[in-house]
């Protein structure tokens, strides 16, 4: 939650699940499934934005979501559905997926 607050993005979300608060750790698929169930959405209706190639991006894709990698210093060879430099690019991805 500290990271979310530091990024100033908390206001964009109605629901935030923190894996440690849920008693799970990424890349455990259960945290993604719990989120989907809580929000009552299908994996195909969701995107997951993360900064860790394995724990965030690969795990969310494995759970059936669209995986978005927020590029950082962890390498350039990350397999993701989308790669962003800035979180401001997320609405563009959402618009693209809606069309």
Buried (B, 14 or more C-beta within 10 A) or exposed (E): EEEEEEEEBEEEEEEEBEBEEBEBEBBBBBBBBBBBEEEEEEBEEBBBBBBBBEBBBBBBBEBBBBBBBBBEEEEEEBEBBBBBEEBEBBEEBEEEBEE
